[in-house]
């Protein structure tokens, strides 16, 4: 643990910007994204704007008439320390490790043609019993694609991260050390404030060595995603030739149809999303669904401008083994830390209630405190992790209550480029966990230094 703290601190100090840059409070950079390719730095073609901040000359490098390049980087050090991981049921329940990653990128624009390249250097120290594909990929290509802008439509082909909506089904896995990318093609049609995206891709499977990440040979994703003002409508198709349910391995074809309503009205905000799934797996019919709701209110007039939010997620599970019907929801490629910083339970056969309050004390500091309560949707089905692996089978237990998780986070935006954050989480097991295996309370401490421009 001490080693992790020291290394994280050294990295944070090494990337801190000069004091003169920290004092330029008037300069506001465009909002940085996780995927990086959707940031618009074209306004820095104005030399006066470009010279207003030390990063300006790196965000817009003129190369000639109608040609320019953007560069940037992320340097992240994250330490996670577990006590009784998975309630004491893993090979190394008391684990402490350090994730290190660097994500430089270059974005070249020549008229309506674009080339985007982002390598990844991702290493893990101290993971027990061994580092997995979310921990370490060494040096490889995270993103690399070409794009042609034809006005109302932009066509892109190559390797790219995808972030659709709130990442319930397709996300970047940004929280773990190795983000998720896809190989394939995407076309974006823009009409006013609306955008329709068509995609046909395969997920990238990270390898243990450098330059060995490759497209999955068993999984494929295709579909259409329409993002309208305050409303998303989408269809996603998924195929996995080596899917596994229970003791059976075979070909899964699953179709997801979703509708999402989201927006802000005064002090209120909401995000409600429903998904229905159908398809087949080795002669069995798939019929699954999920409903996620989030309603919150900001109290801007109160000290720290607190925001109170209530989330309720209901995710279907399998109702009866051997009835020819699979009711377990498949979240496909969801965000990496689904319900919080500590997320041992994933979005399958689960009911989740999450009240949370956050605030901004000032000085670049933000904080939050939340509680997650979990129940099984179906007592005939077990509980799963975020990738969809079964972590506790149903057995003979009829208990529904999985447990309660409390979590506190605090972050400090020290400069426009550098953020320090920490989280403390505890998951107390409920009746279902107590009746099916180890029952210790899981505790996780997360520490992170993230420098991005």
Secondary structure, 3 states (H helix, E strand, C coil): CHHHHHHHHHHHHHHCCCHHHHCCCCCCCCCCCCCCCCCCCHHHHCHHHHCCCCCHHHHCEEEECCEEEEEECEEEEEEEEEECHHHHCCCCCCCEEEEEEECCEEEEEECCEEEEEEEEEEEEECCCCCCCCCCCCEEEEEEEEEEEECCCEEEEEEEECCCCCCCCCECCCCCCCCCCCEEEEEEEEEECCEEEEEEEEEEEECCCCCCCCEECCCEEEEEEEEEECCEEEEEEEEEEEEEEECCEEEEEEEEEEEEEEEEEECCEEEEEEEEEEEEEECCEEEEEEEEEEEEEEECCCCHHHCEEEEEEEEECCCCCCCCCEECCCCCCECCCCCCCCCCCCCCCCEEEEEEEEEEEEECCEEEEEEEEEEEECCCCCCEECCCCCEEECCCCCCCCEEEEEEEEEEEEECCCCEEEEEEEEEEEECHHHHCCCCCCCEEEEEEEEEEEC
